[in-house]
Amino acid sequence: MAAQKPRTGDGPMEVTKEGRGMVLRLPVEGGGRLVIEVSPDEAGELRDILAAALEG
């Protein structure tokens, strides 16, 4: 049986490549993390949208 890690909900923002997609784990206020899986195309679109928001 595999060892289980505790789910604290805390931790850094991270992105990992899993299979054909990418998984974003984003800490949220109040505890826990928002987990989103996106395709490489969606990740590129998200990058462009965030870059535009930072410029504006």
N, CA, C, O and CB atoms as a CASP TS submission, in Angstrom:
PFRMAT TS
TARGET T0000
AUTHOR 0000-0000-0000
METHOD Language model
MODEL 1
PARENT N/A
ATOM      1  N   MET     1       0.833  -1.169   0.000  1.00  0.00           N
ATOM      2  CA  MET     1       0.000   0.000   0.000  1.00  0.00           C
ATOM      3  C   MET     1       0.892   1.252   0.000  1.00  0.00           C
ATOM      4  O   MET     1       1.887   1.306   0.724  1.00  0.00           O
ATOM      5  CB  MET     1      -0.956  -0.013   1.216  1.00  0.00           C
ATOM      6  N   ALA     2       0.541   2.236  -0.798  1.00  0.00           N
ATOM      7  CA  ALA     2       1.329   3.461  -0.904  1.00  0.00           C
ATOM      8  C   ALA     2       1.085   4.373   0.284  1.00  0.00           C
ATOM      9  O   ALA     2      -0.015   4.433   0.832  1.00  0.00           O
ATOM     10  CB  ALA     2       1.004   4.193  -2.198  1.00  0.00           C
ATOM     11  N   ALA     3       2.137   5.080   0.668  1.00  0.00           N
ATOM     12  CA  ALA     3       2.009   6.047   1.750  1.00  0.00           C
ATOM     13  C   ALA     3       1.214   7.254   1.255  1.00  0.00           C
ATOM     14  O   ALA     3       1.368   7.679   0.110  1.00  0.00           O
ATOM     15  CB  ALA     3       3.406   6.482   2.274  1.00  0.00           C
ATOM     16  N   GLN     4       0.383   7.789   2.105  1.00  0.00           N
ATOM     17  CA  GLN     4      -0.411   8.952   1.727  1.00  0.00           C
ATOM     18  C   GLN     4       0.169  10.197   2.350  1.00  0.00           C
ATOM     19  O   GLN     4       0.583  10.189   3.510  1.00  0.00           O
ATOM     20  CB  GLN     4      -1.873   8.778   2.145  1.00  0.00           C
ATOM     21  N   LYS     5       0.200  11.276   1.576  1.00  0.00           N
ATOM     22  CA  LYS     5       0.680  12.557   2.072  1.00  0.00           C
ATOM     23  C   LYS     5      -0.493  13.300   2.711  1.00  0.00           C
ATOM     24  O   LYS     5      -1.623  13.200   2.231  1.00  0.00           O
ATOM     25  CB  LYS     5       1.326  13.402   0.926  1.00  0.00           C
ATOM     26  N   PRO     6      -0.235  14.039   3.784  1.00  0.00           N
ATOM     27  CA  PRO     6      -1.328  14.820   4.376  1.00  0.00           C
ATOM     28  C   PRO     6      -1.771  15.922   3.433  1.00  0.00           C
ATOM     29  O   PRO     6      -0.943  16.500   2.729  1.00  0.00           O
ATOM     30  CB  PRO     6      -0.901  15.422   5.724  1.00  0.00           C
ATOM     31  N   ARG     7      -3.036  16.216   3.405  1.00  0.00           N
ATOM     32  CA  ARG     7      -3.581  17.289   2.572  1.00  0.00           C
ATOM     33  C   ARG     7      -3.737  18.537   3.415  1.00  0.00           C
ATOM     34  O   ARG     7      -4.763  18.747   4.061  1.00  0.00           O
ATOM     35  CB  ARG     7      -4.938  16.881   1.942  1.00  0.00           C
ATOM     36  N   THR     8      -2.710  19.354   3.398  1.00  0.00           N
ATOM     37  CA  THR     8      -2.749  20.560   4.219  1.00  0.00           C
ATOM     38  C   THR     8      -3.395  21.713   3.467  1.00  0.00           C
ATOM     39  O   THR     8      -3.928  22.634   4.086  1.00  0.00           O
ATOM     40  CB  THR     8      -1.341  20.949   4.664  1.00  0.00           C
ATOM     41  N   GLY     9      -3.355  21.673   2.139  1.00  0.00           N
ATOM     42  CA  GLY     9      -3.910  22.762   1.357  1.00  0.00           C
ATOM     43  C   GLY     9      -2.938  23.907   1.178  1.00  0.00           C
ATOM     44  O   GLY     9      -3.148  24.774   0.329  1.00  0.00           O
ATOM     45  N   ASP    10      -1.880  23.921   1.962  1.00  0.00           N
ATOM     46  CA  ASP    10      -0.883  24.981   1.847  1.00  0.00           C
ATOM     47  C   ASP    10       0.187  24.554   0.856  1.00  0.00           C
ATOM     48  O   ASP    10       0.344  23.373   0.550  1.00  0.00           O
ATOM     49  CB  ASP    10      -0.255  25.310   3.228  1.00  0.00           C
ATOM     50  N   GLY    11       0.893  25.510   0.382  1.00  0.00           N
ATOM     51  CA  GLY    11       1.992  25.213  -0.517  1.00  0.00           C
ATOM     52  C   GLY    11       2.083  26.253  -1.607  1.00  0.00           C
ATOM     53  O   GLY    11       1.206  27.105  -1.750  1.00  0.00           O
ATOM     54  N   PRO    12       3.151  26.173  -2.372  1.00  0.00           N
ATOM     55  CA  PRO    12       3.369  27.170  -3.419  1.00  0.00           C
ATOM     56  C   PRO    12       2.475  26.923  -4.629  1.00  0.00           C
ATOM     57  O   PRO    12       1.915  25.840  -4.805  1.00  0.00           O
ATOM     58  CB  PRO    12       4.830  27.171  -3.848  1.00  0.00           C
ATOM     59  N   MET    13       2.360  27.953  -5.449  1.00  0.00           N
ATOM     60  CA  MET    13       1.690  27.788  -6.739  1.00  0.00           C
ATOM     61  C   MET    13       2.614  26.912  -7.577  1.00  0.00           C
ATOM     62  O   MET    13       3.828  27.113  -7.585  1.00  0.00           O
ATOM     63  CB  MET    13       1.389  29.189  -7.448  1.00  0.00           C
ATOM     64  N   GLU    14       2.044  25.952  -8.274  1.00  0.00           N
ATOM     65  CA  GLU    14       2.879  25.079  -9.094  1.00  0.00           C
ATOM     66  C   GLU    14       2.119  24.591 -10.310  1.00  0.00           C
ATOM     67  O   GLU    14       0.890  24.515 -10.311  1.00  0.00           O
ATOM     68  CB  GLU    14       3.379  23.891  -8.278  1.00  0.00           C
ATOM     69  N   VAL    15       2.875  24.263 -11.343  1.00  0.00           N
ATOM     70  CA  VAL    15       2.314  23.683 -12.554  1.00  0.00           C
ATOM     71  C   VAL    15       3.135  22.453 -12.882  1.00  0.00           C
ATOM     72  O   VAL    15       4.364  22.506 -12.908  1.00  0.00           O
ATOM     73  CB  VAL    15       2.309  24.705 -13.746  1.00  0.00           C
ATOM     74  N   THR    16       2.452  21.338 -13.133  1.00  0.00           N
ATOM     75  CA  THR    16       3.137  20.112 -13.520  1.00  0.00           C
ATOM     76  C   THR    16       2.537  19.587 -14.807  1.00  0.00           C
ATOM     77  O   THR    16       1.344  19.752 -15.062  1.00  0.00           O
ATOM     78  CB  THR    16       3.049  19.050 -12.405  1.00  0.00           C
ATOM     79  N   LYS    17       3.369  18.954 -15.617  1.00  0.00           N
ATOM     80  CA  LYS    17       2.896  18.335 -16.842  1.00  0.00           C
ATOM     81  C   LYS    17       2.479  16.916 -16.491  1.00  0.00           C
ATOM     82  O   LYS    17       3.277  16.131 -15.978  1.00  0.00           O
ATOM     83  CB  LYS    17       3.992  18.356 -17.970  1.00  0.00           C
ATOM     84  N   GLU    18       1.224  16.596 -16.771  1.00  0.00           N
ATOM     85  CA  GLU    18       0.701  15.262 -16.471  1.00  0.00           C
ATOM     86  C   GLU    18      -0.010  14.740 -17.705  1.00  0.00           C
ATOM     87  O   GLU    18      -1.046  15.271 -18.107  1.00  0.00           O
ATOM     88  CB  GLU    18      -0.261  15.287 -15.240  1.00  0.00           C
ATOM     89  N   GLY    19       0.544  13.709 -18.297  1.00  0.00           N
ATOM     90  CA  GLY    19      -0.045  13.175 -19.520  1.00  0.00           C
ATOM     91  C   GLY    19       0.026  14.202 -20.625  1.00  0.00           C
ATOM     92  O   GLY    19       1.090  14.763 -20.887  1.00  0.00           O
ATOM     93  N   ARG    20      -1.089  14.454 -21.274  1.00  0.00           N
ATOM     94  CA  ARG    20      -1.136  15.431 -22.363  1.00  0.00           C
ATOM     95  C   ARG    20      -1.441  16.839 -21.888  1.00  0.00           C
ATOM     96  O   ARG    20      -1.364  17.789 -22.668  1.00  0.00           O
ATOM     97  CB  ARG    20      -2.162  15.017 -23.373  1.00  0.00           C
ATOM     98  N   GLY    21      -1.787  16.984 -20.619  1.00  0.00           N
ATOM     99  CA  GLY    21      -2.188  18.291 -20.108  1.00  0.00           C
ATOM    100  C   GLY    21      -1.225  18.834 -19.083  1.00  0.00           C
ATOM    101  O   GLY    21      -0.187  18.237 -18.797  1.00  0.00           O
ATOM    102  N   MET    22      -1.585  19.970 -18.538  1.00  0.00           N
ATOM    103  CA  MET    22      -0.822  20.612 -17.481  1.00  0.00           C
ATOM    104  C   MET    22      -1.775  20.860 -16.322  1.00  0.00           C
ATOM    105  O   MET    22      -2.932  21.230 -16.525  1.00  0.00           O
ATOM    106  CB  MET    22      -0.154  21.945 -17.974  1.00  0.00           C
ATOM    107  N   VAL    23      -1.280  20.653 -15.103  1.00  0.00           N
ATOM    108  CA  VAL    23      -2.107  20.819 -13.912  1.00  0.00           C
ATOM    109  C   VAL    23      -1.558  21.988 -13.099  1.00  0.00           C
ATOM    110  O   VAL    23      -0.395  21.994 -12.695  1.00  0.00           O
ATOM    111  CB  VAL    23      -2.140  19.508 -13.059  1.00  0.00           C
ATOM    112  N   LEU    24      -2.426  22.982 -12.869  1.00  0.00           N
ATOM    113  CA  LEU    24      -2.091  24.160 -12.075  1.00  0.00           C
ATOM    114  C   LEU    24      -2.679  23.977 -10.685  1.00  0.00           C
ATOM    115  O   LEU    24      -3.866  23.688 -10.534  1.00  0.00           O
ATOM    116  CB  LEU    24      -2.622  25.473 -12.745  1.00  0.00           C
ATOM    117  N   ARG    25      -1.845  24.145  -9.679  1.00  0.00           N
ATOM    118  CA  ARG    25      -2.304  24.103  -8.287  1.00  0.00           C
ATOM    119  C   ARG    25      -2.054  25.484  -7.693  1.00  0.00           C
ATOM    120  O   ARG    25      -0.912  25.922  -7.560  1.00  0.00           O
ATOM    121  CB  ARG    25      -1.564  22.971  -7.454  1.00  0.00           C
ATOM    122  N   LEU    26      -3.135  26.153  -7.342  1.00  0.00           N
ATOM    123  CA  LEU    26      -3.085  27.547  -6.923  1.00  0.00           C
ATOM    124  C   LEU    26      -3.635  27.679  -5.509  1.00  0.00           C
ATOM    125  O   LEU    26      -4.811  27.394  -5.283  1.00  0.00           O
ATOM    126  CB  LEU    26      -3.877  28.443  -7.900  1.00  0.00           C
ATOM    127  N   PRO    27      -2.803  28.107  -4.542  1.00  0.00           N
ATOM    128  CA  PRO    27      -3.321  28.318  -3.180  1.00  0.00           C
ATOM    129  C   PRO    27      -4.385  29.418  -3.183  1.00  0.00           C
ATOM    130  O   PRO    27      -4.245  30.420  -3.884  1.00  0.00           O
ATOM    131  CB  PRO    27      -2.167  28.688  -2.204  1.00  0.00           C
ATOM    132  N   VAL    28      -5.430  29.230  -2.410  1.00  0.00           N
ATOM    133  CA  VAL    28      -6.503  30.218  -2.342  1.00  0.00           C
ATOM    134  C   VAL    28      -6.654  30.727  -0.908  1.00  0.00           C
ATOM    135  O   VAL    28      -6.295  30.049   0.055  1.00  0.00           O
ATOM    136  CB  VAL    28      -7.837  29.614  -2.847  1.00  0.00           C
ATOM    137  N   GLU    29      -7.198  31.946  -0.798  1.00  0.00           N
ATOM    138  CA  GLU    29      -7.425  32.537   0.510  1.00  0.00           C
ATOM    139  C   GLU    29      -8.380  31.665   1.306  1.00  0.00           C
ATOM    140  O   GLU    29      -9.343  31.125   0.762  1.00  0.00           O
ATOM    141  CB  GLU    29      -7.977  33.967   0.378  1.00  0.00           C
ATOM    142  N   GLY    30      -8.112  31.532   2.579  1.00  0.00           N
ATOM    143  CA  GLY    30      -8.973  30.732   3.429  1.00  0.00           C
ATOM    144  C   GLY    30      -8.546  29.277   3.508  1.00  0.00           C
ATOM    145  O   GLY    30      -9.161  28.488   4.226  1.00  0.00           O
ATOM    146  N   GLY    31      -7.500  28.914   2.781  1.00  0.00           N
ATOM    147  CA  GLY    31      -6.986  27.552   2.817  1.00  0.00           C
ATOM    148  C   GLY    31      -7.407  26.746   1.611  1.00  0.00           C
ATOM    149  O   GLY    31      -8.380  27.075   0.932  1.00  0.00           O
ATOM    150  N   GLY    32      -6.682  25.712   1.358  1.00  0.00           N
ATOM    151  CA  GLY    32      -6.958  24.844   0.229  1.00  0.00           C
ATOM    152  C   GLY    32      -6.282  25.335  -1.041  1.00  0.00           C
ATOM    153  O   GLY    32      -5.661  26.398  -1.064  1.00  0.00           O
ATOM    154  N   ARG    33      -6.413  24.551  -2.081  1.00  0.00           N
ATOM    155  CA  ARG    33      -5.832  24.917  -3.364  1.00  0.00           C
ATOM    156  C   ARG    33      -6.834  24.652  -4.469  1.00  0.00           C
ATOM    157  O   ARG    33      -7.594  23.685  -4.423  1.00  0.00           O
ATOM    158  CB  ARG    33      -4.526  24.146  -3.618  1.00  0.00           C
ATOM    159  N   LEU    34      -6.821  25.516  -5.452  1.00  0.00           N
ATOM    160  CA  LEU    34      -7.632  25.352  -6.645  1.00  0.00           C
ATOM    161  C   LEU    34      -6.792  24.554  -7.633  1.00  0.00           C
ATOM    162  O   LEU    34      -5.663  24.939  -7.939  1.00  0.00           O
ATOM    163  CB  LEU    34      -8.086  26.741  -7.245  1.00  0.00           C
ATOM    164  N   VAL    35      -7.329  23.452  -8.134  1.00  0.00           N
ATOM    165  CA  VAL    35      -6.594  22.603  -9.066  1.00  0.00           C
ATOM    166  C   VAL    35      -7.306  22.637 -10.406  1.00  0.00           C
ATOM    167  O   VAL    35      -8.489  22.313 -10.507  1.00  0.00           O
ATOM    168  CB  VAL    35      -6.473  21.141  -8.532  1.00  0.00           C
ATOM    169  N   ILE    36      -6.557  23.039 -11.449  1.00  0.00           N
ATOM    170  CA  ILE    36      -7.121  23.175 -12.785  1.00  0.00           C
ATOM    171  C   ILE    36      -6.238  22.419 -13.763  1.00  0.00           C
ATOM    172  O   ILE    36      -5.017  22.577 -13.751  1.00  0.00           O
ATOM    173  CB  ILE    36      -7.253  24.669 -13.194  1.00  0.00           C
ATOM    174  N   GLU    37      -6.848  21.598 -14.610  1.00  0.00           N
ATOM    175  CA  GLU    37      -6.104  20.921 -15.672  1.00  0.00           C
ATOM    176  C   GLU    37      -6.418  21.599 -16.991  1.00  0.00           C
ATOM    177  O   GLU    37      -7.584  21.798 -17.332  1.00  0.00           O
ATOM    178  CB  GLU    37      -6.450  19.404 -15.732  1.00  0.00           C
ATOM    179  N   VAL    38      -5.374  21.956 -17.737  1.00  0.00           N
ATOM    180  CA  VAL    38      -5.544  22.632 -19.018  1.00  0.00           C
ATOM    181  C   VAL    38      -4.693  21.945 -20.075  1.00  0.00           C
ATOM    182  O   VAL    38      -3.697  21.289 -19.770  1.00  0.00           O
ATOM    183  CB  VAL    38      -5.172  24.127 -18.907  1.00  0.00           C
ATOM    184  N   SER    39      -5.112  22.113 -21.331  1.00  0.00           N
ATOM    185  CA  SER    39      -4.329  21.598 -22.453  1.00  0.00           C
ATOM    186  C   SER    39      -3.183  22.575 -22.719  1.00  0.00           C
ATOM    187  O   SER    39      -3.209  23.700 -22.221  1.00  0.00           O
ATOM    188  CB  SER    39      -5.224  21.406 -23.737  1.00  0.00           C
ATOM    189  N   PRO    40      -2.181  22.163 -23.493  1.00  0.00           N
ATOM    190  CA  PRO    40      -1.102  23.090 -23.843  1.00  0.00           C
ATOM    191  C   PRO    40      -1.622  24.343 -24.556  1.00  0.00           C
ATOM    192  O   PRO    40      -1.098  25.433 -24.328  1.00  0.00           O
ATOM    193  CB  PRO    40      -0.080  22.386 -24.724  1.00  0.00           C
ATOM    194  N   ASP    41      -2.634  24.210 -25.407  1.00  0.00           N
ATOM    195  CA  ASP    41      -3.213  25.376 -26.086  1.00  0.00           C
ATOM    196  C   ASP    41      -3.859  26.324 -25.078  1.00  0.00           C
ATOM    197  O   ASP    41      -3.686  27.539 -25.165  1.00  0.00           O
ATOM    198  CB  ASP    41      -4.253  24.931 -27.136  1.00  0.00           C
ATOM    199  N   GLU    42      -4.599  25.769 -24.127  1.00  0.00           N
ATOM    200  CA  GLU    42      -5.244  26.592 -23.104  1.00  0.00           C
ATOM    201  C   GLU    42      -4.204  27.258 -22.210  1.00  0.00           C
ATOM    202  O   GLU    42      -4.393  28.398 -21.785  1.00  0.00           O
ATOM    203  CB  GLU    42      -6.204  25.743 -22.257  1.00  0.00           C
ATOM    204  N   ALA    43      -3.108  26.560 -21.920  1.00  0.00           N
ATOM    205  CA  ALA    43      -2.040  27.135 -21.102  1.00  0.00           C
ATOM    206  C   ALA    43      -1.417  28.333 -21.816  1.00  0.00           C
ATOM    207  O   ALA    43      -1.122  29.349 -21.185  1.00  0.00           O
ATOM    208  CB  ALA    43      -0.959  26.074 -20.788  1.00  0.00           C
ATOM    209  N   GLY    44      -1.218  28.218 -23.121  1.00  0.00           N
ATOM    210  CA  GLY    44      -0.683  29.337 -23.895  1.00  0.00           C
ATOM    211  C   GLY    44      -1.623  30.517 -23.911  1.00  0.00           C
ATOM    212  O   GLY    44      -1.191  31.664 -23.800  1.00  0.00           O
ATOM    213  N   GLU    45      -2.905  30.242 -24.050  1.00  0.00           N
ATOM    214  CA  GLU    45      -3.906  31.315 -24.035  1.00  0.00           C
ATOM    215  C   GLU    45      -3.935  32.001 -22.669  1.00  0.00           C
ATOM    216  O   GLU    45      -4.031  33.225 -22.585  1.00  0.00           O
ATOM    217  CB  GLU    45      -5.309  30.756 -24.383  1.00  0.00           C
ATOM    218  N   LEU    46      -3.851  31.210 -21.606  1.00  0.00           N
ATOM    219  CA  LEU    46      -3.823  31.768 -20.251  1.00  0.00           C
ATOM    220  C   LEU    46      -2.592  32.643 -20.061  1.00  0.00           C
ATOM    221  O   LEU    46      -2.679  33.716 -19.465  1.00  0.00           O
ATOM    222  CB  LEU    46      -3.843  30.642 -19.197  1.00  0.00           C
ATOM    223  N   ARG    47      -1.449  32.192 -20.564  1.00  0.00           N
ATOM    224  CA  ARG    47      -0.215  32.989 -20.483  1.00  0.00           C
ATOM    225  C   ARG    47      -0.407  34.349 -21.157  1.00  0.00           C
ATOM    226  O   ARG    47      -0.039  35.385 -20.603  1.00  0.00           O
ATOM    227  CB  ARG    47       0.966  32.231 -21.140  1.00  0.00           C
ATOM    228  N   ASP    48      -0.985  34.331 -22.358  1.00  0.00           N
ATOM    229  CA  ASP    48      -1.194  35.578 -23.106  1.00  0.00           C
ATOM    230  C   ASP    48      -2.148  36.518 -22.378  1.00  0.00           C
ATOM    231  O   ASP    48      -1.918  37.727 -22.334  1.00  0.00           O
ATOM    232  CB  ASP    48      -1.736  35.273 -24.503  1.00  0.00           C
ATOM    233  N   ILE    49      -3.209  35.971 -21.813  1.00  0.00           N
ATOM    234  CA  ILE    49      -4.192  36.788 -21.093  1.00  0.00           C
ATOM    235  C   ILE    49      -3.573  37.402 -19.839  1.00  0.00           C
ATOM    236  O   ILE    49      -3.810  38.573 -19.540  1.00  0.00           O
ATOM    237  CB  ILE    49      -5.424  35.942 -20.716  1.00  0.00           C
ATOM    238  N   LEU    50      -2.778  36.614 -19.101  1.00  0.00           N
ATOM    239  CA  LEU    50      -2.139  37.141 -17.904  1.00  0.00           C
ATOM    240  C   LEU    50      -1.101  38.204 -18.263  1.00  0.00           C
ATOM    241  O   LEU    50      -0.992  39.219 -17.575  1.00  0.00           O
ATOM    242  CB  LEU    50      -1.486  36.008 -17.106  1.00  0.00           C
ATOM    243  N   ALA    51      -0.340  37.982 -19.333  1.00  0.00           N
ATOM    244  CA  ALA    51       0.660  38.975 -19.762  1.00  0.00           C
ATOM    245  C   ALA    51      -0.020  40.284 -20.132  1.00  0.00           C
ATOM    246  O   ALA    51       0.465  41.358 -19.775  1.00  0.00           O
ATOM    247  CB  ALA    51       1.483  38.446 -20.962  1.00  0.00           C
ATOM    248  N   ALA    52      -1.136  40.204 -20.842  1.00  0.00           N
ATOM    249  CA  ALA    52      -1.870  41.412 -21.221  1.00  0.00           C
ATOM    250  C   ALA    52      -2.399  42.145 -19.991  1.00  0.00           C
ATOM    251  O   ALA    52      -2.395  43.376 -19.949  1.00  0.00           O
ATOM    252  CB  ALA    52      -3.029  41.058 -22.161  1.00  0.00           C
ATOM    253  N   ALA    53      -2.853  41.394 -18.995  1.00  0.00           N
ATOM    254  CA  ALA    53      -3.378  42.008 -17.771  1.00  0.00           C
ATOM    255  C   ALA    53      -2.249  42.703 -16.997  1.00  0.00           C
ATOM    256  O   ALA    53      -2.470  43.751 -16.389  1.00  0.00           O
ATOM    257  CB  ALA    53      -4.068  40.939 -16.879  1.00  0.00           C
ATOM    258  N   LEU    54      -1.060  42.134 -17.016  1.00  0.00           N
ATOM    259  CA  LEU    54       0.063  42.741 -16.307  1.00  0.00           C
ATOM    260  C   LEU    54       0.549  44.013 -17.007  1.00  0.00           C
ATOM    261  O   LEU    54       1.033  44.938 -16.354  1.00  0.00           O
ATOM    262  CB  LEU    54       1.211  41.740 -16.186  1.00  0.00           C
ATOM    263  N   GLU    55       0.422  44.054 -18.303  1.00  0.00           N
ATOM    264  CA  GLU    55       0.860  45.225 -19.066  1.00  0.00           C
ATOM    265  C   GLU    55      -0.132  46.390 -18.898  1.00  0.00           C
ATOM    266  O   GLU    55       0.257  47.558 -18.891  1.00  0.00           O
ATOM    267  CB  GLU    55       1.013  44.863 -20.564  1.00  0.00           C
ATOM    268  N   GLY    56      -1.402  46.047 -18.766  1.00  0.00           N
ATOM    269  CA  GLY    56      -2.440  47.083 -18.742  1.00  0.00           C
ATOM    270  C   GLY    56      -2.640  47.626 -17.400  1.00  0.00           C
ATOM    271  O   GLY    56      -3.478  48.507 -17.209  1.00  0.00           O
TER
END
